[in-house]
Amino acid sequence: QVQLVESGGDLVQPGGSLTLSCAASGFTFRNYYMRWYRQAPGKEREFVASLWNSGHTNYADFVKGRFTISRDNALNTLYLQMDSLKPEDTAVYYCNVAIASVDYWGQGTQVTVSS
């Protein structure tokens, strides 16, 4: 059974940093393309970053240069290092994996950027 569990969300001041984690189980983590999404209040869920099992990364324009996606295949964990946070980064952050055309999501972790 595929399971994704996000953690690390918090209240942080503008300009601050956070690292989110996504613990994965129920599938061979190292073989899969992983993604982070976010959803702000009243808005649709949007793509943030992705990481292929080859190591290739892709980022949404609004986080380029500020966020870094990484993975630890030994720990079956996906990370999102977020620096220079802005109030508009406030959202629930989700990790995602697609297996056999089925999308799996975690429960999300809340990030609030406010002074």
ROTOR-598307 format. One record per residue: residue in one letter; x, y, z of N, C-alpha, C in turn; residue number from 1. Coordinates in pm, 1 decimal. Example, Ala and Ser with C-alpha at 12.3 -4.5 7.8 and 13.67 -1.06 7.14 Angstrom:
{type:a	n.c1:1319.0	n.c2:-569.0	n.c3:780.0	ca.c1:1230.0	ca.c2:-450.0	ca.c3:780.0	c.c1:1320.0	c.c2:-330.0	c.c3:780.0	seq:1}
{type:s	n.c1:1285.0	n.c2:-225.0	n.c3:708.0	ca.c1:1367.0	ca.c2:-106.0	ca.c3:714.0	c.c1:1290.0	c.c2:3.0	c.c3:787.0	seq:2}
% end
This chain:
{type:q	n.c1:85.6	n.c2:-118.9	n.c3:0.0	ca.c1:0.0	ca.c2:0.0	ca.c3:0.0	c.c1:89.2	c.c2:123.9	c.c3:0.0	seq:1}
{type:v	n.c1:70.2	n.c2:206.7	n.c3:-101.1	ca.c1:150.9	ca.c2:327.9	ca.c3:-114.5	c.c1:112.8	c.c2:427.7	c.c3:-5.1	seq:2}
{type:q	n.c1:213.5	n.c2:481.5	n.c3:60.6	ca.c1:189.5	ca.c2:582.1	ca.c3:162.1	c.c1:294.6	c.c2:691.3	c.c3:151.0	seq:3}
{type:l	n.c1:248.7	n.c2:816.6	n.c3:159.8	ca.c1:335.2	ca.c2:933.4	ca.c3:159.9	c.c1:299.0	c.c2:1017.7	c.c3:281.2	seq:4}
{type:v	n.c1:397.9	n.c2:1050.9	n.c3:362.9	ca.c1:372.8	ca.c2:1127.2	ca.c3:484.2	c.c1:464.9	c.c2:1248.4	c.c3:487.3	seq:5}
{type:e	n.c1:406.0	n.c2:1367.4	n.c3:471.8	ca.c1:483.0	ca.c2:1491.4	ca.c3:474.3	c.c1:499.1	c.c2:1541.9	c.c3:617.2	seq:6}
{type:s	n.c1:608.2	n.c2:1613.7	n.c3:639.8	ca.c1:631.1	ca.c2:1677.3	ca.c3:769.0	c.c1:725.8	c.c2:1795.8	c.c3:749.5	seq:7}
{type:g	n.c1:737.1	n.c2:1876.7	n.c3:854.0	ca.c1:832.0	ca.c2:1987.3	ca.c3:851.2	c.c1:770.9	c.c2:2124.6	c.c3:833.2	seq:8}
{type:g	n.c1:640.6	n.c2:2130.9	n.c3:805.1	ca.c1:576.2	ca.c2:2260.3	ca.c3:790.3	c.c1:574.1	c.c2:2336.8	c.c3:922.1	seq:9}
{type:d	n.c1:572.6	n.c2:2469.4	n.c3:909.5	ca.c1:577.6	ca.c2:2551.8	ca.c3:1030.8	c.c1:542.4	c.c2:2695.3	c.c3:994.5	seq:10}
{type:l	n.c1:535.9	n.c2:2780.1	n.c3:1096.7	ca.c1:524.1	ca.c2:2924.3	ca.c3:1078.9	c.c1:666.0	c.c2:2981.5	c.c3:1073.7	seq:11}
{type:v	n.c1:694.7	n.c2:3058.3	n.c3:971.0	ca.c1:829.0	ca.c2:3113.9	ca.c3:955.0	c.c1:818.0	c.c2:3258.4	c.c3:907.2	seq:12}
{type:q	n.c1:914.2	n.c2:3340.2	n.c3:943.4	ca.c1:913.5	ca.c2:3480.8	ca.c3:901.3	c.c1:960.1	c.c2:3493.2	c.c3:755.8	seq:13}
{type:p	n.c1:916.6	n.c2:3598.6	n.c3:688.2	ca.c1:967.7	ca.c2:3622.8	ca.c3:551.3	c.c1:1119.7	c.c2:3625.8	c.c3:550.0	seq:14}
{type:g	n.c1:1177.0	n.c2:3562.2	n.c3:448.3	ca.c1:1321.6	ca.c2:3551.8	ca.c3:439.2	c.c1:1379.4	c.c2:3429.7	c.c3:507.5	seq:15}
{type:g	n.c1:1295.8	n.c2:3358.4	n.c3:581.7	ca.c1:1341.9	ca.c2:3241.2	ca.c3:653.8	c.c1:1349.7	c.c2:3116.3	c.c3:568.1	seq:16}
{type:s	n.c1:1384.6	n.c2:3005.7	n.c3:632.7	ca.c1:1402.8	ca.c2:2877.7	ca.c3:564.5	c.c1:1328.9	c.c2:2765.6	c.c3:636.6	seq:17}
{type:l	n.c1:1291.9	n.c2:2665.5	n.c3:560.3	ca.c1:1231.8	ca.c2:2543.1	ca.c3:612.9	c.c1:1274.5	c.c2:2427.5	c.c3:524.6	seq:18}
{type:t	n.c1:1278.9	n.c2:2308.7	n.c3:583.6	ca.c1:1298.6	ca.c2:2187.5	ca.c3:504.8	c.c1:1180.6	c.c2:2094.2	c.c3:527.8	seq:19}
{type:l	n.c1:1113.1	n.c2:2059.8	n.c3:420.2	ca.c1:1003.0	ca.c2:1964.6	ca.c3:426.8	c.c1:1054.4	c.c2:1824.8	c.c3:394.3	seq:20}
{type:s	n.c1:990.6	n.c2:1725.8	n.c3:455.0	ca.c1:1024.0	ca.c2:1586.2	ca.c3:427.8	c.c1:899.5	c.c2:1511.6	c.c3:384.4	seq:21}
{type:c	n.c1:919.5	n.c2:1408.7	n.c3:305.0	ca.c1:810.6	ca.c2:1320.5	ca.c3:263.8	c.c1:861.5	c.c2:1177.2	c.c3:275.5	seq:22}
{type:a	n.c1:810.7	n.c2:1105.0	n.c3:374.0	ca.c1:849.5	ca.c2:965.6	ca.c3:394.9	c.c1:760.3	c.c2:876.3	c.c3:309.5	seq:23}
{type:a	n.c1:822.8	n.c2:795.4	n.c3:225.8	ca.c1:748.8	ca.c2:711.9	ca.c3:131.3	c.c1:758.8	c.c2:564.7	c.c3:170.0	seq:24}
{type:s	n.c1:652.3	n.c2:490.0	n.c3:144.4	ca.c1:653.0	ca.c2:346.2	ca.c3:168.3	c.c1:552.8	c.c2:279.3	c.c3:74.9	seq:25}
{type:g	n.c1:568.4	n.c2:147.8	n.c3:58.8	ca.c1:475.3	ca.c2:71.0	ca.c3:-22.2	c.c1:511.5	c.c2:61.0	c.c3:-168.7	seq:26}
{type:f	n.c1:624.5	n.c2:118.0	n.c3:-207.9	ca.c1:671.5	ca.c2:106.9	ca.c3:-345.0	c.c1:823.7	c.c2:123.7	c.c3:-344.7	seq:27}
{type:t	n.c1:887.2	n.c2:91.5	n.c3:-457.2	ca.c1:1033.0	ca.c2:100.1	ca.c3:-465.8	c.c1:1070.8	c.c2:244.0	c.c3:-496.6	seq:28}
{type:f	n.c1:1089.3	n.c2:319.0	n.c3:-390.9	ca.c1:1106.7	ca.c2:463.8	ca.c3:-396.7	c.c1:1214.3	c.c2:503.6	c.c3:-497.3	seq:29}
{type:r	n.c1:1326.3	n.c2:439.3	n.c3:-498.8	ca.c1:1439.3	ca.c2:483.5	ca.c3:-580.5	c.c1:1408.3	c.c2:479.2	c.c3:-730.6	seq:30}
{type:n	n.c1:1304.0	n.c2:407.1	n.c3:-769.2	ca.c1:1273.4	ca.c2:391.1	ca.c3:-912.1	c.c1:1178.2	c.c2:495.6	c.c3:-967.1	seq:31}
{type:y	n.c1:1125.9	n.c2:583.4	n.c3:-879.8	ca.c1:1015.9	ca.c2:669.6	ca.c3:-922.1	c.c1:1048.3	c.c2:817.5	c.c3:-921.6	seq:32}
{type:y	n.c1:985.3	n.c2:885.4	n.c3:-1013.6	ca.c1:981.9	ca.c2:1029.3	ca.c3:-1030.4	c.c1:891.6	c.c2:1086.3	c.c3:-921.4	seq:33}
{type:m	n.c1:944.2	n.c2:1180.9	n.c3:-844.8	ca.c1:871.0	ca.c2:1236.2	ca.c3:-731.4	c.c1:849.6	c.c2:1385.6	c.c3:-751.1	seq:34}
{type:r	n.c1:740.0	n.c2:1435.7	n.c3:-697.0	ca.c1:706.8	ca.c2:1577.3	ca.c3:-713.3	c.c1:657.2	c.c2:1638.5	c.c3:-584.9	seq:35}
{type:w	n.c1:675.5	n.c2:1767.6	n.c3:-572.4	ca.c1:612.5	ca.c2:1849.5	ca.c3:-469.2	c.c1:511.9	c.c2:1942.2	c.c3:-536.3	seq:36}
{type:y	n.c1:396.0	n.c2:1955.8	n.c3:-472.4	ca.c1:293.0	ca.c2:2050.5	ca.c3:-511.4	c.c1:256.7	c.c2:2133.5	c.c3:-389.6	seq:37}
{type:r	n.c1:180.9	n.c2:2241.0	n.c3:-413.8	ca.c1:128.8	ca.c2:2319.0	ca.c3:-302.4	c.c1:-8.7	c.c2:2373.0	c.c3:-337.8	seq:38}
{type:q	n.c1:-85.0	n.c2:2402.4	n.c3:-233.6	ca.c1:-217.6	ca.c2:2460.0	ca.c3:-252.6	c.c1:-240.3	c.c2:2567.3	c.c3:-148.4	seq:39}
{type:a	n.c1:-257.0	n.c2:2689.4	n.c3:-197.0	ca.c1:-285.9	ca.c2:2802.9	ca.c3:-109.6	c.c1:-437.3	c.c2:2815.9	c.c3:-93.3	seq:40}
{type:p	n.c1:-482.6	n.c2:2881.1	n.c3:13.4	ca.c1:-626.6	ca.c2:2897.5	ca.c3:35.4	c.c1:-694.8	c.c2:2963.6	c.c3:-84.4	seq:41}
{type:g	n.c1:-801.4	n.c2:2902.3	n.c3:-131.2	ca.c1:-877.5	ca.c2:2958.7	ca.c3:-241.5	c.c1:-815.4	c.c2:2941.5	c.c3:-378.1	seq:42}
{type:k	n.c1:-704.4	n.c2:2868.7	n.c3:-385.2	ca.c1:-636.0	ca.c2:2849.3	ca.c3:-513.9	c.c1:-626.5	c.c2:2701.2	c.c3:-548.4	seq:43}
{type:e	n.c1:-598.5	n.c2:2672.9	n.c3:-674.6	ca.c1:-580.1	ca.c2:2535.0	ca.c3:-715.7	c.c1:-441.1	c.c2:2485.2	c.c3:-675.6	seq:44}
{type:r	n.c1:-431.0	n.c2:2353.3	n.c3:-666.3	ca.c1:-301.9	ca.c2:2292.7	ca.c3:-636.7	c.c1:-207.8	c.c2:2319.6	c.c3:-754.0	seq:45}
{type:e	n.c1:-81.9	n.c2:2355.2	n.c3:-723.2	ca.c1:13.4	ca.c2:2386.8	ca.c3:-829.3	c.c1:145.0	c.c2:2314.5	c.c3:-810.4	seq:46}
{type:f	n.c1:208.6	n.c2:2285.8	n.c3:-922.9	ca.c1:337.2	ca.c2:2217.6	ca.c3:-923.5	c.c1:445.2	c.c2:2307.6	c.c3:-864.5	seq:47}
{type:v	n.c1:534.5	n.c2:2247.4	n.c3:-784.8	ca.c1:646.6	ca.c2:2321.2	ca.c3:-726.2	c.c1:780.4	c.c2:2271.0	c.c3:-780.8	seq:48}
{type:a	n.c1:803.9	n.c2:2140.4	n.c3:-769.8	ca.c1:933.7	ca.c2:2086.8	ca.c3:-810.0	c.c1:921.6	c.c2:1937.1	c.c3:-834.2	seq:49}
{type:s	n.c1:1013.4	n.c2:1883.7	n.c3:-915.0	ca.c1:1015.6	ca.c2:1740.0	ca.c3:-941.1	c.c1:1158.4	c.c2:1690.2	c.c3:-946.8	seq:50}
{type:l	n.c1:1171.9	n.c2:1559.5	n.c3:-923.8	ca.c1:1303.7	ca.c2:1496.2	ca.c3:-920.6	c.c1:1291.9	c.c2:1357.0	c.c3:-979.4	seq:51}
{type:w	n.c1:1362.1	n.c2:1337.2	n.c3:-1090.9	ca.c1:1365.3	ca.c2:1205.5	ca.c3:-1152.5	c.c1:1460.2	c.c2:1114.8	c.c3:-1075.5	seq:52}
{type:n	n.c1:1443.5	n.c2:984.7	n.c3:-1092.6	ca.c1:1535.1	ca.c2:891.7	ca.c3:-1027.3	c.c1:1675.5	c.c2:903.6	c.c3:-1085.5	seq:53}
{type:s	n.c1:1688.9	n.c2:967.5	n.c3:-1202.7	ca.c1:1820.0	ca.c2:993.6	ca.c3:-1260.7	c.c1:1892.4	c.c2:1109.1	c.c3:-1191.3	seq:54}
{type:g	n.c1:1815.7	n.c2:1188.4	n.c3:-1116.3	ca.c1:1871.2	ca.c2:1305.9	ca.c3:-1052.0	c.c1:1832.8	c.c2:1437.0	c.c3:-1118.3	seq:55}
{type:h	n.c1:1771.0	n.c2:1429.4	n.c3:-1236.1	ca.c1:1726.1	ca.c2:1550.3	ca.c3:-1305.1	c.c1:1615.4	c.c2:1618.6	c.c3:-1226.1	seq:56}
{type:t	n.c1:1624.6	n.c2:1749.6	n.c3:-1216.6	ca.c1:1525.5	ca.c2:1827.3	ca.c3:-1142.9	c.c1:1454.9	c.c2:1927.2	c.c3:-1234.0	seq:57}
{type:n	n.c1:1336.4	n.c2:1967.2	n.c3:-1188.5	ca.c1:1260.8	ca.c2:2070.1	ca.c3:-1257.3	c.c1:1188.4	c.c2:2153.4	c.c3:-1152.2	seq:58}
{type:y	n.c1:1180.6	n.c2:2285.2	n.c3:-1174.9	ca.c1:1119.5	ca.c2:2374.6	ca.c3:-1076.3	c.c1:1022.0	c.c2:2469.7	c.c3:-1142.9	seq:59}
{type:a	n.c1:917.4	n.c2:2504.3	n.c3:-1069.3	ca.c1:830.3	ca.c2:2611.6	ca.c3:-1113.0	c.c1:909.2	c.c2:2742.0	c.c3:-1109.8	seq:60}
{type:d	n.c1:876.8	n.c2:2832.3	n.c3:-1200.2	ca.c1:951.7	ca.c2:2957.7	ca.c3:-1209.7	c.c1:951.4	c.c2:3035.4	c.c3:-1078.7	seq:61}
{type:f	n.c1:841.1	n.c2:3028.2	n.c3:-1005.4	ca.c1:829.3	ca.c2:3110.5	ca.c3:-884.7	c.c1:914.1	c.c2:3059.8	c.c3:-768.1	seq:62}
{type:v	n.c1:978.4	n.c2:2942.5	n.c3:-781.6	ca.c1:1065.5	ca.c2:2893.8	ca.c3:-674.3	c.c1:1210.1	c.c2:2874.8	c.c3:-719.6	seq:63}
{type:k	n.c1:1236.7	n.c2:2895.7	n.c3:-846.6	ca.c1:1372.7	ca.c2:2876.2	ca.c3:-897.0	c.c1:1471.3	c.c2:2964.1	c.c3:-822.1	seq:64}
{type:g	n.c1:1580.8	n.c2:2902.7	n.c3:-779.4	ca.c1:1683.3	ca.c2:2975.4	ca.c3:-706.3	c.c1:1658.2	c.c2:2984.9	c.c3:-557.2	seq:65}
{type:r	n.c1:1538.5	n.c2:2945.2	n.c3:-514.8	ca.c1:1505.0	ca.c2:2953.6	ca.c3:-371.6	c.c1:1479.2	c.c2:2816.4	c.c3:-309.4	seq:66}
{type:f	n.c1:1421.3	n.c2:2725.0	n.c3:-384.3	ca.c1:1387.4	ca.c2:2591.6	ca.c3:-334.0	c.c1:1478.3	c.c2:2487.8	c.c3:-399.5	seq:67}
{type:t	n.c1:1506.3	n.c2:2379.9	n.c3:-323.0	ca.c1:1585.9	ca.c2:2269.4	ca.c3:-375.1	c.c1:1519.0	c.c2:2137.6	c.c3:-339.1	seq:68}
{type:i	n.c1:1493.2	n.c2:2055.8	n.c3:-438.0	ca.c1:1435.6	ca.c2:1923.1	ca.c3:-416.2	c.c1:1549.1	c.c2:1821.7	c.c3:-413.3	seq:69}
{type:s	n.c1:1536.9	n.c2:1724.4	n.c3:-323.0	ca.c1:1638.7	ca.c2:1620.1	ca.c3:-313.9	c.c1:1573.7	c.c2:1494.2	c.c3:-259.0	seq:70}
{type:r	n.c1:1649.0	n.c2:1385.6	n.c3:-260.5	ca.c1:1596.2	ca.c2:1259.4	ca.c3:-210.2	c.c1:1707.9	c.c2:1179.3	c.c3:-145.7	seq:71}
{type:d	n.c1:1668.8	n.c2:1094.5	n.c3:-51.0	ca.c1:1759.8	ca.c2:998.0	ca.c3:9.2	c.c1:1698.0	c.c2:861.0	c.c3:-14.2	seq:72}
{type:n	n.c1:1749.1	n.c2:789.2	n.c3:-111.0	ca.c1:1689.7	ca.c2:660.3	ca.c3:-146.1	c.c1:1710.0	c.c2:555.7	c.c3:-36.8	seq:73}
{type:a	n.c1:1812.9	n.c2:569.3	n.c3:43.8	ca.c1:1834.3	ca.c2:475.2	ca.c3:154.0	c.c1:1727.8	c.c2:492.1	c.c3:262.9	seq:74}
{type:l	n.c1:1677.0	n.c2:614.9	n.c3:275.8	ca.c1:1574.2	ca.c2:643.2	ca.c3:377.4	c.c1:1434.5	c.c2:651.9	c.c3:317.7	seq:75}
{type:n	n.c1:1422.8	n.c2:632.5	n.c3:185.5	ca.c1:1291.9	ca.c2:644.1	ca.c3:117.2	c.c1:1225.7	c.c2:778.3	c.c3:148.9	seq:76}
{type:t	n.c1:1303.5	n.c2:884.4	n.c3:141.0	ca.c1:1253.1	ca.c2:1015.1	ca.c3:179.4	c.c1:1285.0	c.c2:1120.2	c.c3:73.4	seq:77}
{type:l	n.c1:1184.4	n.c2:1202.2	n.c3:46.7	ca.c1:1196.2	ca.c2:1316.1	ca.c3:-45.0	c.c1:1200.9	c.c2:1442.8	c.c3:39.5	seq:78}
{type:y	n.c1:1281.0	n.c2:1540.7	n.c3:-4.6	ca.c1:1296.0	ca.c2:1665.2	ca.c3:70.2	c.c1:1266.4	c.c2:1785.5	c.c3:-18.2	seq:79}
{type:l	n.c1:1231.0	n.c2:1894.8	n.c3:48.2	ca.c1:1220.6	ca.c2:2023.3	ca.c3:-19.9	c.c1:1281.8	c.c2:2128.0	c.c3:72.9	seq:80}
{type:q	n.c1:1400.3	n.c2:2175.5	n.c3:36.2	ca.c1:1466.0	ca.c2:2282.9	ca.c3:110.3	c.c1:1413.6	c.c2:2415.1	c.c3:55.1	seq:81}
{type:m	n.c1:1357.0	n.c2:2496.5	n.c3:143.2	ca.c1:1295.3	ca.c2:2622.4	ca.c3:101.4	c.c1:1368.2	c.c2:2737.4	c.c3:169.1	seq:82}
{type:d	n.c1:1428.4	n.c2:2823.8	n.c3:91.8	ca.c1:1501.2	ca.c2:2940.6	ca.c3:141.4	c.c1:1434.6	c.c2:3067.6	c.c3:89.7	seq:83}
{type:s	n.c1:1469.9	n.c2:3178.7	n.c3:152.4	ca.c1:1417.1	ca.c2:3309.6	ca.c3:111.2	c.c1:1265.5	c.c2:3304.9	c.c3:96.1	seq:84}
{type:l	n.c1:1200.3	n.c2:3250.9	n.c3:196.3	ca.c1:1055.0	ca.c2:3233.4	ca.c3:189.2	c.c1:982.9	c.c2:3367.1	c.c3:186.0	seq:85}
{type:k	n.c1:872.0	n.c2:3367.0	n.c3:110.8	ca.c1:789.4	ca.c2:3485.9	ca.c3:93.8	c.c1:649.2	c.c2:3457.0	c.c3:145.0	seq:86}
{type:p	n.c1:573.4	n.c2:3560.4	n.c3:181.8	ca.c1:435.0	ca.c2:3536.9	ca.c3:226.0	c.c1:353.6	c.c2:3459.8	c.c3:122.6	seq:87}
{type:e	n.c1:379.0	n.c2:3480.4	n.c3:-5.0	ca.c1:304.2	ca.c2:3409.3	ca.c3:-108.2	c.c1:340.5	c.c2:3261.4	c.c3:-118.3	seq:88}
{type:d	n.c1:440.8	n.c2:3215.8	n.c3:-43.5	ca.c1:471.1	ca.c2:3073.0	ca.c3:-35.7	c.c1:382.0	c.c2:3000.8	c.c3:64.8	seq:89}
{type:t	n.c1:300.0	n.c2:3075.6	n.c3:135.8	ca.c1:207.7	ca.c2:3015.7	ca.c3:232.0	c.c1:111.9	c.c2:2921.7	c.c3:160.8	seq:90}
{type:a	n.c1:110.0	n.c2:2795.9	n.c3:205.3	ca.c1:27.5	ca.c2:2693.6	ca.c3:140.0	c.c1:42.7	c.c2:2562.5	c.c3:215.7	seq:91}
{type:v	n.c1:-42.6	n.c2:2467.0	n.c3:180.5	ca.c1:-21.3	ca.c2:2328.6	ca.c3:220.7	c.c1:62.5	c.c2:2263.1	c.c3:111.8	seq:92}
{type:y	n.c1:170.4	n.c2:2198.8	n.c3:152.2	ca.c1:263.6	ca.c2:2135.7	ca.c3:58.5	c.c1:242.5	c.c2:1984.4	c.c3:59.6	seq:93}
{type:y	n.c1:235.2	n.c2:1927.5	n.c3:-61.1	ca.c1:209.2	ca.c2:1785.2	ca.c3:-78.7	c.c1:319.7	c.c2:1720.9	c.c3:-161.4	seq:94}
{type:c	n.c1:354.5	n.c2:1597.5	n.c3:-127.9	ca.c1:438.2	ca.c2:1521.3	ca.c3:-220.2	c.c1:349.1	c.c2:1426.0	c.c3:-299.4	seq:95}
{type:n	n.c1:400.6	n.c2:1385.3	n.c3:-412.5	ca.c1:321.1	ca.c2:1309.9	ca.c3:-508.8	c.c1:407.1	c.c2:1208.4	c.c3:-582.0	seq:96}
{type:v	n.c1:347.5	n.c2:1093.1	n.c3:-608.6	ca.c1:408.3	ca.c2:994.3	ca.c3:-697.0	c.c1:298.1	c.c2:936.7	c.c3:-783.9	seq:97}
{type:a	n.c1:331.0	n.c2:911.5	n.c3:-910.4	ca.c1:236.9	ca.c2:846.9	ca.c3:-1001.9	c.c1:286.6	c.c2:705.9	c.c3:-1029.0	seq:98}
{type:i	n.c1:204.1	n.c2:607.7	n.c3:-1000.8	ca.c1:240.0	ca.c2:467.3	ca.c3:-1021.4	c.c1:129.4	c.c2:403.4	c.c3:-1103.7	seq:99}
{type:a	n.c1:165.7	n.c2:349.7	n.c3:-1220.4	ca.c1:68.4	ca.c2:286.3	ca.c3:-1310.7	c.c1:-49.2	c.c2:379.6	c.c3:-1336.1	seq:100}
{type:s	n.c1:-17.8	n.c2:506.2	n.c3:-1364.6	ca.c1:-116.5	ca.c2:609.2	ca.c3:-1398.4	c.c1:-207.3	c.c2:648.5	c.c3:-1283.8	seq:101}
{type:v	n.c1:-174.6	n.c2:607.5	n.c3:-1163.9	ca.c1:-251.0	ca.c2:647.5	ca.c3:-1045.8	c.c1:-166.9	c.c2:745.4	c.c3:-964.8	seq:102}
{type:d	n.c1:-225.8	n.c2:860.5	n.c3:-932.4	ca.c1:-157.8	ca.c2:959.8	ca.c3:-850.5	c.c1:-181.3	c.c2:932.2	c.c3:-703.0	seq:103}
{type:y	n.c1:-71.5	n.c2:933.6	n.c3:-626.5	ca.c1:-80.7	ca.c2:917.8	ca.c3:-482.4	c.c1:-32.6	c.c2:1047.6	c.c3:-416.3	seq:104}
{type:w	n.c1:-102.8	n.c2:1084.4	n.c3:-309.0	ca.c1:-74.3	ca.c2:1208.6	ca.c3:-237.9	c.c1:-63.2	c.c2:1181.8	c.c3:-89.1	seq:105}
{type:g	n.c1:18.5	n.c2:1261.7	n.c3:-23.0	ca.c1:19.0	ca.c2:1260.0	ca.c3:121.2	c.c1:-91.0	c.c2:1349.9	c.c3:175.4	seq:106}
{type:q	n.c1:-92.2	n.c2:1366.3	n.c3:307.0	ca.c1:-195.0	ca.c2:1448.6	ca.c3:371.7	c.c1:-159.6	c.c2:1597.2	c.c3:369.0	seq:107}
{type:g	n.c1:-33.9	n.c2:1626.6	n.c3:336.6	ca.c1:11.1	ca.c2:1764.9	ca.c3:328.5	c.c1:69.0	c.c2:1816.6	c.c3:459.1	seq:108}
{type:t	n.c1:149.1	n.c2:1922.0	n.c3:446.7	ca.c1:205.9	ca.c2:1988.9	ca.c3:563.8	c.c1:194.3	c.c2:2139.6	c.c3:541.3	seq:109}
{type:q	n.c1:148.6	n.c2:2211.4	n.c3:645.3	ca.c1:118.6	ca.c2:2353.8	ca.c3:633.0	c.c1:245.0	c.c2:2438.1	c.c3:650.0	seq:110}
{type:v	n.c1:268.5	n.c2:2525.0	n.c3:554.1	ca.c1:375.8	ca.c2:2624.5	ca.c3:562.7	c.c1:310.8	c.c2:2761.9	c.c3:564.4	seq:111}
{type:t	n.c1:340.8	n.c2:2839.3	n.c3:667.2	ca.c1:287.9	ca.c2:2975.1	ca.c3:678.5	c.c1:404.8	c.c2:3071.8	c.c3:690.6	seq:112}
{type:v	n.c1:410.1	n.c2:3167.8	n.c3:599.0	ca.c1:517.3	ca.c2:3267.7	ca.c3:598.6	c.c1:455.7	c.c2:3401.9	c.c3:635.6	seq:113}
{type:s	n.c1:487.9	n.c2:3448.4	n.c3:754.8	ca.c1:425.9	ca.c2:3569.9	ca.c3:805.4	c.c1:512.5	c.c2:3630.7	c.c3:914.3	seq:114}
{type:s	n.c1:508.6	n.c2:3762.6	n.c3:922.9	ca.c1:579.4	ca.c2:3830.7	ca.c3:1030.7	c.c1:485.6	c.c2:3855.9	c.c3:1147.3	seq:115}
% end
